[in-house]
Amino acid sequence: MISITLVIISIIIFLKLSKFYQFTILSLTVFLPFTFGDFRSIPSLLFVEWLTVVTFLMLVNELVPLHSIEKRIKIIKFKGIELFIFAILILITWTIVSFINYEILYQPIKNIENKTGTNRLYFNIFNNILLFFTVIIFSVVYHDKLDFERFFKVLYTISIFIGLTAILAYIWEFNIPLIEGTFGYNTAYNKVLAAKYGGQAYRLGGMAEIVTLGLPALFAHYIIKKKISLFALILLLFFAFMSGGRTLVIGVIFAITFFSFVFLPRNFIYLISALALFVILGAIFLPQSVLIGQFGRLTSLDSGNFMGQDVSRGLAWKFYLENFSKNPIWGKGIIEYQGYIYSSAEGSGEFAKEQLFAGGHGSYLSILSTFGLGGITYFLIIVFGGIYLSFRKIKQHINLDLNKTAIAVFCFMLITIKSVDFITGGNGLSDATILFFTVGLVASLTVLQNRKDFV
């Protein structure tokens, strides 16, 4: 009852805000798992799961007024983004096929938890698609009301604040209010890492989300202001280091290096110097046990296991490929894995079975397993089509429009980081919310070119 009341109050407040704050809040809910807790039978209902619908309905109400004959319907032409719409149509088709197969024609026995999880996953797919079009419409219609310099500064400032709070939460063992699970401290898991890598290794929850949002926002802000906060850059690099995520760190290094070398060659030496300063400061101030453990965590693979992964994840990946080989076109669909998985490693079989429900811990392989060739086609178009479009928009606007260039830079760096991080993270369906938002944002630059004067 409390959650319902808080959601209703939040909706009322949200609708009273300016367009800048509405767009900023929507963006933050996409990247950070804010929640009021359980919502009736739904565990930890995320803000983005209800705010997307609210924002879309608000836009419809504003663009299609029902009580005024003096206003004409405002039309947005989605010309130039047909490839992304094609990918979304693929996703819709494969989702419908899965729903018909396992919710209508064949209904396996489900407990309440599995049924809730299935329904929520279908809703999240719908919500992601709705988010894509909501972001485009919002950005196009209210482009002139959005102060992107302030927008990107707010994003990276809040990222740094929450990142520092998350570190304190780990040290003092408390959970950050209104933020869901991934930001929770986990001392038990980090003790395992310490024993495994010969020093104190960390896998701090939430750091990946903080870096994925904060670093692209920092570079986008740099495009507009022509200066970058060295302190903010070093902090975000530190968060990436403490995340313990190999693919995240690789994605961050690649995104910074490629973007700086191609678009900002004069500042490339400056950025390399900042990275060197970060390494030097880390060597001076971090305990030796942390340096040994964390570098061990980031540079080590389990050579004896499948594809160099730990036993649990390697086992899940193995079954992903087996599922794809059995169902190459449509995939196995959204359904709990019906077979038995044996593993001599304690808990690995249960872990793998949980991932096989709809994927996880590797978006490319899991979407291949869940939706087959259709799924991987949709996902690759969204990811690499988004990178390509962002690259084009940077080249198109870099000497003409700083705001549009900053938007393209933000999207390019973010999708590039996620394209690498998706190798070992996410599931390509419910975990693709960030992707749909970001691709929608860069696609809005194309749609904006088609915008006619609204009356």
Residue pairs with C-beta under 8 A, 6 or more apart in sequence:
2 36
2 37
3 36
3 37
3 38
3 39
3 40
3 45
4 39
4 40
6 36
7 36
7 39
7 45
7 50
10 36
10 47
11 50
11 54
14 22
14 25
14 51
14 54
15 54
15 58
17 25
18 145
19 138
19 142
19 145
19 146
20 145
20 146
20 147
20 150
20 151
22 55
22 58
22 138
23 138
23 139
23 142
23 146
23 151
24 151
24 154
24 155
25 51
26 48
26 51
26 52
26 55
26 134
26 135
26 138
27 151
27 155
27 437
28 34
28 155
28 158
29 46
29 47
29 48
29 51
30 48
30 131
30 433
30 434
30 437
31 155
31 209
31 212
31 213
31 434
31 437
32 162
32 179
32 209
32 213
33 44
33 46
33 179
33 180
33 181
33 182
33 183
33 209
34 46
34 47
34 48
34 178
34 179
34 180
35 44
35 45
35 46
35 47
35 178
35 179
35 180
36 45
36 47
36 178
37 44
37 45
38 44
38 45
39 45
41 112
41 116
42 116
42 120
43 116
44 180
44 181
46 180
48 127
48 131
48 433
49 123
49 124
49 127
52 127
52 130
52 131
52 134
53 127
53 130
55 134
55 138
56 130
56 133
56 134
56 137
59 134
59 137
59 138
59 141
62 141
63 73
63 74
63 137
63 141
64 73
64 74
65 71
71 455
72 455
74 141
74 454
74 455
75 452
76 136
76 137
76 140
76 141
76 447
76 450
76 451
77 447
77 450
77 451
78 85
78 136
78 447
78 450
79 446
79 447
79 450
80 446
80 447
80 449
80 450
81 136
81 443
81 446
81 447
83 381
83 385
84 132
84 381
84 382
84 385
84 386
84 439
84 443
86 381
87 377
87 378
87 379
87 381
87 382
87 385
88 129
88 132
88 378
90 374
90 377
90 378
90 381
91 125
91 129
91 371
91 374
91 375
91 378
92 129
93 374
94 330
94 331
94 371
94 372
94 374
94 375
94 378
95 122
95 125
95 334
95 371
97 330
97 333
98 330
98 331
98 333
98 334
98 335
98 370
98 371
99 122
99 334
101 333
101 335
102 108
102 333
102 334
102 335
103 118
108 335
108 336
108 338
110 118
110 336
114 336
114 357
117 357
118 334
118 335
120 430
121 334
121 358
121 429
121 430
122 334
124 429
124 430
124 433
125 429
125 430
127 433
128 430
128 432
128 433
128 436
129 436
131 433
131 436
131 437
131 440
132 436
132 437
132 439
132 440
132 443
133 440
134 440
135 436
135 437
135 440
135 441
135 444
136 440
136 441
136 443
136 444
136 447
139 146
139 440
139 441
139 444
139 448
140 444
140 447
140 448
140 451
141 454
143 444
143 448
148 220
148 224
148 403
148 406
148 407
149 221
149 224
149 225
149 403
149 406
152 217
152 218
152 220
152 221
152 224
152 406
152 410
153 217
153 221
155 213
155 214
155 217
156 213
156 214
156 215
156 217
156 218
156 221
156 232
156 236
159 210
159 211
159 213
159 214
159 217
159 236
160 210
160 214
160 232
160 235
160 236
162 176
162 179
162 183
162 206
162 210
163 206
163 207
163 210
163 211
163 214
163 235
163 236
163 239
164 235
165 176
166 176
166 183
166 204
166 205
166 206
166 207
166 210
167 204
167 242
169 175
169 176
169 183
169 184
169 185
170 185
170 187
170 204
173 185
173 187
174 185
175 183
175 184
175 185
176 183
179 206
181 205
182 205
182 206
182 209
183 205
183 206
183 209
184 205
185 205
186 203
186 205
189 203
190 200
190 201
190 202
190 203
193 200
193 201
193 202
193 203
193 244
193 293
193 297
194 200
194 201
194 293
196 296
197 292
197 293
197 294
197 296
197 297
197 300
198 292
198 293
198 296
199 288
199 289
199 290
199 291
199 292
199 293
199 294
199 296
200 287
200 289
200 290
200 292
200 293
200 294
201 244
201 290
201 293
201 294
201 296
201 297
202 242
202 244
202 290
202 293
202 294
202 297
203 243
203 244
203 245
203 297
204 242
204 243
204 244
207 239
207 240
207 242
207 243
207 244
207 245
208 243
208 245
208 248
208 421
208 425
210 236
210 239
211 236
211 239
211 240
211 243
211 248
211 252
211 417
212 248
212 414
212 417
212 418
212 421
212 434
213 414
214 232
214 236
214 239
215 236
215 240
215 252
215 255
215 256
215 413
215 417
216 255
216 409
216 410
216 411
216 412
216 413
216 414
216 417
217 410
218 228
218 229
218 232
218 233
218 236
219 228
219 256
219 259
219 409
219 410
219 413
220 406
220 407
220 409
220 410
220 413
221 228
221 406
222 228
223 402
223 405
223 406
223 409
224 402
224 403
224 406
230 274
230 277
233 274
233 278
234 274
234 277
234 278
234 281
237 252
237 275
237 278
238 278
238 282
240 248
240 249
240 252
241 249
241 282
241 294
241 298
242 294
243 249
244 294
244 297
244 298
245 421
245 424
245 425
246 297
246 298
246 299
246 424
247 420
247 421
247 422
247 423
247 424
247 425
248 417
248 420
248 421
248 425
249 298
250 420
251 416
251 417
251 418
251 419
251 420
251 421
252 417
254 416
254 420
255 412
255 413
255 416
255 417
256 271
256 275
256 413
258 416
259 409
259 412
259 413
259 416
260 267
260 268
260 271
261 268
263 394
263 398
263 409
264 271
282 291
283 291
286 294
301 308
301 309
302 308
302 309
302 310
302 311
302 314
305 311
305 314
306 314
306 315
306 317
306 318
307 314
307 317
308 314
309 317
309 424
311 343
311 345
311 348
312 343
312 345
312 347
312 348
312 351
312 352
313 351
313 361
313 362
313 424
315 341
315 343
315 345
315 348
315 349
315 351
315 352
316 351
316 352
316 355
316 356
316 360
316 361
316 362
317 362
317 365
319 337
319 341
319 352
319 356
319 369
320 356
320 359
320 362
320 365
320 366
320 368
320 369
321 365
321 368
321 369
323 331
323 332
323 356
323 369
323 370
324 331
324 368
324 369
324 372
326 332
327 333
327 372
328 372
328 373
329 372
329 373
329 374
330 371
330 372
330 374
331 367
331 368
331 369
331 370
331 371
331 372
331 374
331 375
332 356
332 369
332 370
333 370
333 371
334 357
334 358
334 370
334 429
335 357
336 353
336 356
336 357
337 353
337 356
337 357
340 349
341 349
341 350
341 352
341 353
342 349
343 349
343 352
354 360
355 361
355 366
356 369
358 366
358 370
358 427
358 429
358 430
359 365
359 366
359 367
359 369
359 370
359 426
359 427
359 428
359 429
360 366
360 426
360 427
360 431
361 424
361 425
362 422
362 423
362 424
362 425
362 426
363 379
363 422
363 423
363 425
363 426
363 427
363 428
363 431
363 432
364 376
364 379
364 422
364 423
364 428
366 426
366 427
366 428
367 375
367 376
367 378
367 379
367 427
367 428
367 429
368 375
368 376
370 427
370 428
370 429
371 378
375 428
379 428
379 432
382 432
382 435
382 436
382 439
383 415
383 418
383 419
383 422
383 435
384 419
385 439
386 411
386 415
386 435
386 438
386 439
386 442
387 412
387 415
387 416
387 419
389 439
389 442
389 443
389 446
390 408
390 409
390 411
390 412
390 415
390 442
391 408
391 412
393 404
393 405
393 407
393 408
393 411
393 442
393 445
393 446
394 405
394 408
394 409
394 412
397 404
397 405
397 408
397 445
398 405
404 445
407 441
407 442
407 444
407 445
408 442
408 445
410 438
410 441
411 438
411 439
411 441
411 442
412 442
414 434
414 438
415 435
415 438
415 439
418 434
418 435
418 438
422 428
425 431
426 432
